[in-house]
Amino acid sequence: MAKTQIVSQIGEQELLLPARVAEALVANDRAKYVMSLLQAAREHADQPDAAFTDLRQERLACGVADTQLDSVVENCRKGRAGEYYIPSAANIHDRLIGDIRGMMVPLVPAPLSGPPLQERYEQRLTTLLADAPAALTEDRVSGAYIDRITSGQRDKGDSLHLLVMDLHKGLNRLQRQLATEMIDGACVYGVRDDDRPLIAAFMAGVNQTRELKFDHPGLGTTATRSGDRLMIQNDIGMTDAHVLVVHVEGERVTLTYTDVHIERLVFFQNLFERFALSWNDTLSRRGEGLREDLYHLCLGTFVAQDRTDLLGYLSFLGSRLVFLIDWNRARKRLRKFAPRRVCLEVLRWAADHNYGHRGFLTLGGEQLVFDALQNVGKIPLPPGVQLSDFLGPERTAEFLKFTLQKSSEGLRAGRSEFLIRDEISAELRRCIDTAHQGLLGVAAEHASCIVELAIAARDTLLILGPGFDRESLQRTVKRARKWEHAADELVKRSREARGRGDESGPILDLLVTADDSADGLEEAIYWMSLLVDEVHADSGAPLQSLAGLLAQAAQEYLKAVENARCLHRGSSREQVADFLEAVDRIITLEHQSDDAHRSVQAGVLTFAGNFKQWHVVTGLTDRLEESTDALMRSVLLLRDYIFSEVLRR
């Protein structure tokens, strides 16, 4: 202290600047806390039944000792005419003004700043304080004045918050000018010897992933010491309210992070799952009715087990910052192709694997995907339609991850943009083909259920004779019900996929049509259980023939679907021929089943048994014939899909 005073007395003010800048940065932390306190109090008064935070941890983190401030939020009340009762309002306001003046100390007289800067800061503060209400002494504050303090939107007028932000920028510039040394790219001054390994660890992480920002500015780092704490600040990108300040005190690391995008803030927090961080409640602040004025603040604390653990955490922290640059822009570009959940998954994956999203943006962002769609023969996506509407969320996520990876790797390796774009187009083609195979895989499962039902119907008719086992028949009825239910579940799953956007339109139509066959077969087996005697000879043979034809048609239908799964534009003639032959056999079997159906109907002229029995026989026959007809209609839909959507790709 004595040395500081004597230096000041002999007029060498520049020698005091490093210490004053460190003090000003601490004042910046306190000013942000006070503004957050005012907004939290107002928010609680507006919604007294909602959960709230007392900001105690934020108070401790910025070194404010007054414990009475912890009760301000809880005791704030809404008054009349847009006023709020805020305990100790005048004291809080004085604290804020004092901290703002503290931030000006190293800037206003500094030769590095100059007279114009001095006049601008002082005049802005004087103008803003001219509106300070007299009611502050009575702990009453208007909502309009709270906005005047905390607003961060420049086109709505000046505010104390904007002044704090501009002062913070000035302090950052002054820090860089004052830096007495560089540690791996960080501007450093006023640190101890044991601080340097900590700064180097943080910068090792920053430099590990720095190239992933490509030509985007950002990641400038300054470090200094304030009392017992090492302070590291990184400017991340270019957004004013996007700030990270790291305080290291012993083995304890405290992060103060502010962001205008709440989703990016949550994304940042989730990057540290491997470390035992504790996060305080996120504070969201804005002026009433001003969406653009919204910003968010969170405080995270990590206590290292030892020095090695501390160095590892600081390095990892530094390596994650590049993934915040242009994050929201990348998210918006990806949202053109997939739901929010998928986009967040893709961005997180790209960060976890050290690919990032800046390469994707550098190569054109969404235009990369639009060009790939054109290259594989798909028309551009119409408004309101996403790529996931065709591929489904899972395959779209797989494709977008590949796109971000190839963009990053390709640019860093110096590969041509033409080659990178071709690789992305080829991957999109593979995803489209895989989607086609997956959808037809569901159709094949459904076809297998139909085969089981058709064989059960055929075999049951063959044993319907004198003394047939009714218990066995009832077991068959129960199994048929399970198979039909399984078929229904596959249709339901396809409908849900369509609701999520999967390219299941044609396949869904095919499944719905084929499901008529499953329903008819299950009902036919039930009709068999109603037979009280053996089937009359005049109708038994044609009925068994009809069931046999249906079993063959079901097997051919399964074969057609399985063949279709392997088809693509480059399929051989033999593969296409196998598929078409299966289609043709089903059509032929359907015509033959029509003849068998008519033979059963003609038996009414010679039927000599119980006519209740005849009603059951005709109903059974109708269900079998309808099932065969449904298979034919379904396979024709499949043929049209293959010709129009698959072989032309």
N, C-alpha and C positions, 0 to 999 in steps of 0.2 A: 504494500500500500504506500509506504513512504517513497519508494522509487517512482511509483506512478504519479504521486503528487509533485515531486520535484521536476519530473519531466514536463508535467503540465505547466508548472510555474515558469520554466525557462522558455516556454513557447514552442516547443517541438511537438506540436499536436499530432503530426503524422505518425510519430512513434507509438502513439496510443491507439491508433486505428484498429489493429488486430484485436485487442482486448474489447474495444467498444463494439466492433462488429459481432463478436461472440455474444456480448450482452444484448445487442439488438436482436440477434436471432432467438435468444431466450424470450425476449419481449414479444417477438412474433408468435411464439408458441402460446404465451399467455393471452395475447389478443384474440387468437383463434378460439381459445377456450372460453373467453368471456362472451364472444359472439355466439358460440354454440350454446352457452348457458342461457342467454336471452331467448334464443329461438326454442330451446327445449322447454323453457318456462311458458312461453306463449302457446306452444303446441299442447302442453298439458292443460292449460286453462281452456283451450278450445275443445279438448276431448278429455275431460277429467276422469272418465271411466276406463280409458285406455291405459295400457302399460306404459311406464315411463322410466327413465334413468336419471339418477341424480348427478352424473358426470364426476363422481368422486375420483375415479381412476384417472380421468383426463386432468383433473385439478392437480393430483399428485404428480402426474407425468411432467407437467410444465412448471412444477415447483411453487405453486400457490399454497400458502400455509393456512389460509383462513377457512376453518372447518364449517363456519356458518353458511358458506356458499352451498354446501351440500343439501341444504333444506330449501333452497330458493325455488327449484322446480316444483316440489311437492306443494309449497304454500302459495304458488302463483294463482290468482283468480281473475276471471274476466269481469270487467266492469261495464259501465254504460258508454254509449257513443264511441265504441271501438277502442276503449281504453283497457289497460291491464294493470292489476295491482301486482307488482313484482317486489318482494322484500329486498331491501337494500339496493333499490334501483339506482339511486344517486351514487352510491359507493361503487357499484358495478360499472356505471358509466364513467366515473372518474378513473377507475382502474384501466378501462379501455383507452381513454384519452392519454393517460400516463404511459401506457405501453406503446401507443402510436408515437408519442413524442420520443420515447426511448429508442424506437426504430429509426427516428430521424437523426439521432445524435451523430452517428458516424457518417451520415450522408450529407447533411446540410452544410457543415463547415469544411468538408473534405475538398481539397484541391482537385481530386479526381472527379468530383461531381460538378463543381462549377456553380456560379451564381444563379443561372437560369433554373437549375434544379431546386436550389434552395427556395427561391421565390414560389415555384410551382407547388411544392409540398406544403409550405406554410400557408399559402393562400387557399389551397383546397381544404385544409383542416379548418381554417377560420370560417370559410363559407359553409362548411358542413355543420359546424358548431353553432352557427347563427340560428339554426332551426331547433336547437335543443329546448325542449319544453320546460317551463318553470315548475311544472307538476312533478318533475323528477325528485324534488326534495320531499314530496309526499308519497314517494314510491309508486307513482302513477305514470304509465308510459302508453302512448297511443300506438296502435298497430302500424300506423303510417310511419311513425318515427323508428319503430323496430325495423321496418323495411329500409328506411333511410340508413340505418346502421349496417344491416346484414345483406342487402341486395348485392348480387354479383353480376348483374346484367347491365352492361355499359350503355346500351341504347335506351335505358329507362332513367338515366341520370346518374350522377356521381353518388358514392356512398363511402362510409368508413371502411367497409369490407374491401371495396375496390382500391382505396388508398393503401390499406394494409398489403394487398396483393402487389401493388406497384412498388411499395417500399421494399417488400421481400425480394422482388426482382432486382432492385437497385443494390440491395445487400449482397445478392449472389454475384452480381457483376463486380462489386467492390472486393468480394472475397477472392475472385480469380485474379484481380489486379494486385492484391496484397500477397498472394501465394508466394511463399519463400522456397518451395520445392515442389516437385512433381513425384508422385508415387504411382507408377504404372498408369499414368493418365489422369490421376486425381490431383486437383489443385489443393495443396496442403499448407497450413501455417499454424503456428502456435501449438504443436502437438508434442507429446513426450515420446521418448524412444520406444516405450512399450506399446504405444499406439500404432506404430508403423506396421507391425505384422497384421494387425486387425484391418487397417486400411488396405494393405496389400491383398489380404484374403478376399475382402469385398470386391476389389478391382479385378482379382483373378476371375471371379464369377462374371463380372460385367464384361471383361475382355473375352471370356470363353464363348459368349453368345453374341458379342457386339456385331459381328459380320451379318447376323440375321436381320438387322435393320436395313441393310443395303444402303441406299443413298439418303435415307431419312435422317434428319438431324435429331439430336437428343443424346441422352445418357451422360451428359456432363456431370462430373462429380466434384464436390468440394468437401474438405474435412478440416475440422479445427477442434479445439478443446475448450470447454466452458466449465471451470471448476473441476468437479470429480467425473465429469462426463465427456466422452468423446462424441462429437457430433459429425455425422456423415449425411450429406444431402445429395440426392440425385434428381436432375431435372426431368427425367424420363423422356417425355416428348415435348410438344409445343403448347399444349393446353394450359391456360393460366392456373386453373384450379387443380391441376394434376401434379401432386407433390408427394414425395416420400422423404421423411426425415428419420434418421436412425440415431438413437441415443444408446451408447454402450457405457455401462457403469459396472465394473467388475465382470461377473459372468452373466449379467442381466442385460438383455437387449430389448429396447422398446421401439416399436415402429409407429409412426404417425402417418397415416395415408389418407389423402383426400382425392376425390374423384367426382366428376359430374355424371358419371354413368354408374348406377348402382349394380348393374349386371357385371361390369368390369371389376368393380370392387369385390363382389362375391367370387368372381373368377380368380382374382389375386389371392384372396384368402384360401381358396381351395388348393392352390398350388403347394401349400406347405403341410400337407397331410402327413408327411414322413417325420415332421418335427412336432413336438408337443407345445404348440403355441396356444395361448389363451387370448381370445378376442373379446373386447368389450362390445356392448351393443353399438351397432352402426347408427350414427346420428344423421338424419336427413333434414336439410334445412332449405326453406324457400320463402319468399314473400307471398302473401295471400294472392292466389289466382295467377301466379307467374310460374308456369312450368319451366321456362327457360332459366329461371333463377335457382333451380335445384342443384344442390351439391351435397356430397356425403362424406363423412369422416369416420374412420375407424382407428382403434388403438389396439395393437397386438403386442404381447409380451412373451419373450422366450428366455428361459433360464437354463444356461448350458451346464452340463454336468462337470465339464473341465475345460481347459484351454483348447484342447483338440476339438471338442464338440463345438465350442464357440467359433473357432476358425472355419469349421465345416459349414456351420449355419450361415455365417456372413458370406461365404463364397457362394452358397446355393442361393441366398437372397439376391446377391448381385446378378447372378445368371438368369433370374426370372424376369428382370425388369424389361428386357427387350420385347417380351411377349405382350406387354401392355401398350406398346406403341402402335397406333392405328388399329387397335383391337376392335373398337366399335365399328369402324369403317369396314373391316373384314367381316364382322358379324352381319352387317347389313347386306354386304355383297352375297354372302352365303345364304341369307334368308330368301333370296330369289329362287333357290333350288330346294330348300328343305325346311321343315318346321324348326322352331326355336330350339327344341331339345337336341335335335341332330346337330345344329350349328354349334351349340355350346360343347357338345361332345367332340366334334371335329377340332375346334380350337384348343380344347384341353389336351387332346391327343397330340396335336402338333407341338404344343409347348412341352409336354412330358417327354417327347422324343427329340427335342431340340431341332425341330424343323421351322416352326413359326409360320406366320401368315404373310409376312412382308414380301416374300418372293412371289406368292400368288398375286398380291396387289401390284407388284412391280410389272408383272407380265400382263396386266390388264384386268385382273379380278374376274368378274362374272363373264367378261367377253371370252376368256379362255374356254369356259364351258359352252357358251353359245356357239363358238367356232367348232368345238368338238361335236356338238349336236348336228351341225351342218355336214361335217365330214363323214359322219356315220349314216347320213341319209335321213335324219329326223329334221322336220321343219322347226323353226324357232318356237320357243314356248310362248303361247298366247298369254295375254294378261290374266293374272289370277291363277295360272297353272304352274306348278312346280315340277322339277325333275322327279321328286319323290312321288308325284302322281303317276309316274310311269314305272319307276324302278322299285318303289317302296322305300321306307325310311332306312332300313338296314343297309341295303345295297347302295343307296345314295350316300350314306355316311362313308361306306367303304371307298366309293369313287372320289368323294371330296377329300378324304384323307390322302389318297394317292396323289391327287392334284396338288395339294399343298406340299407334300413331300417332294414330288418331282420338280416342282417350281423352285423350291429352296435348294435342293441338291444340284439341279441343273445349272442354275445361275452361279452358285458358288464354285462349281467345277469348270465354269467357262464354256459350257455347251451351248450350241446354237438354239435360239428361241424356236426355230422351225422344228428341230428335233424334239424339244420338250413338248411342243404342241401336238406333234404326231404321237408321242407316247401317251399323252392324255387322251387323245382320240381313240387309240387302240384299247386303252383301259375301259373307256366308255362302251365300246363295242363288246368287250368281254362281259361287262356288267349287264348289258342288255340281254346277251345270250344266256347268261346265268339266271337272270330273272325269268326268262322264258322257260328254262328247264325247271326252275323251282316251282313255278305255277303249274306246269304240267305234272310235276311230281305229286301235287295235291290231287289232280285229276286222276292220276294212276292209283292213289290210295282209294279214292272213291270208286273207281272201276273194280278194284279188288273186292270191295264190299258187295258190289252187284254180282260178281262172279260167285261169291259164297252163297248169296241168296238164290241165284238161278240154279246152282247145283243142288242146293237143299230142296228146292221145289221139284226138280226133276226126279231126284232120288225118292222123295216122299210119294210121288205119284206111282212110282214103280212098285212100292210095297203096299199100296192101298188095295188089299184083297181080303179074302176071308180070314178073319182072326187077326187083323193087323194090330200092332201094339199101339194103343192109344196114349200110353204114358210117354213112349218114345216120340210120338207125334207132338205132344204138348211141349216136350223139351225142345223140339225143332222150332215150334212157334216162339218160344222164349229166346232162342238163339237168333231167330230171324229179327225179332224186335231189337236186339242188341246191335246187329249188323246195320239195320235201318237207322238206328240212333247214331251209330258211328258215321254213317254217310251224311246224316243231317248236320253233325258237328263240323264236318269238312266244308259243307256249304256255308255254314255259319261263319267259320273261320275265314273263308274267302270273302264273305260279305264284310266282315270287320276289316279285312285287309283293304278292301275297296274304300271303306270309310276312312282309313288312314292314308289312302292315296296310292296303294299298290296298283300296278298295271294288270288288274285282274278282271277287267271288263269282259273281254271275249271268253276267258276261262270261266268266269262266274256264270255267264249265260250257258256255257256248256254244262257246268255242274248242275245248275238248276234244272236243265232239261233232263240230264241223266238221272237226277234224283227222282224224277217221276217214275223211272224204271224201278229204282230201289223201293219206292213207296208201293208201287203196284205189286212187286214180288212179295213184300212183307204181307200185304193184304191178301194175296193169293194163298200164301201158306196158312194164314188164319182161316180162309174159306175152307181149306182142306180139313181143318180140325172140326168143321161143322158136318162133314159127311158122316152119316150114321150107318151106312152100309158100304160094301165095296162098290166101286164105280161100275156102272152098267157097261156091258160089253160094247154096245153101239157107240158109246162116247168115250170109253176108256182109252182105246188105241189112238184116236186122233188127239185126245187130251195129252197123252204121254208124248206123242210126236211133237205137239206144240211146245211142251216144256223142254224137250230135248233140243228143239231149234233155238229156243230162248237161251239155254245154257251155252250153246255154240256161239250165238251172237254175243253174249256177255264176254266170252273168252276172246273173241275176235276184237271186241271193243277195247279190252285191256291191252291187247297186242297193238292196236292202232295208236293208243295213247303212248305206250312205251316207245314205239317207233318214232312218234312225233317229238318226243323229248330229245332225240338225237339229231333232229333235222336242223339244218341251217342253210344259208345261201350257197355254201360250197359243198353240200351233201352230194354223194355219188348217185348215179341213176338207180343203182340197186337199192339204196336206202329209201329213196323216194318211191320206188316201185313196191317195196315191201309194205310201206304205209298205205299206198293206194289200193293194193290188193286186199288188205284187211278191211278198208272202207267198202270195197265192192262186195266182199263176202257178207258183210252185215246187211247191205241192201238186198242181196239175194236171199238171205235167211229171213228177212222181214217179209218179202213177197211169199216165201214158202209158208211162213207162219199165218199169213192171211188165208191161204188155202186150208191149212189145218183148222183154223178158227171156223171157217165156213163148214167144214166137215162135222165139227162138233154141233154147230147150230142145226145142221140138217138132220141130226139124230133125233130131233124132237118128233119127227114123223113116225118113227118106229119105237120111241121110248115107251116102255110098258111098266116102268117102276113108279115110285112115289114122286109126284111132281114137286114136292118140297125139295127132294133130292135133286131134281132137274134144275130148280132155281139156283141151288148152290153150284151145280156143275157149270151152268152158263155164266154165273157171276165169276167163278174161278177162271173160266176160259177168257172172259173179257179182260180180266186183270193181266193175264199172261200176254195176251195180244197187245194190250196197251203198253206193257213194259217193253216188248220188242220194238214197237213203233217209236217209243221214246229213245231207245238206243240208236235207232237209225237217224232220228232228227239230231241227236247229240253228235254223232260221228260226222254228219254233214256240216255242222257248225265247226267242228274241229278241222275238217278239210278246208273250209273257207278261211279259217284263221291261219292255217299253215300257208296257204297260197297268198293271202293278202298281207300278212304281217311277218312271216318268217322267211320264206324262200325269196322274197323280194328285198330283204335287208342287204 
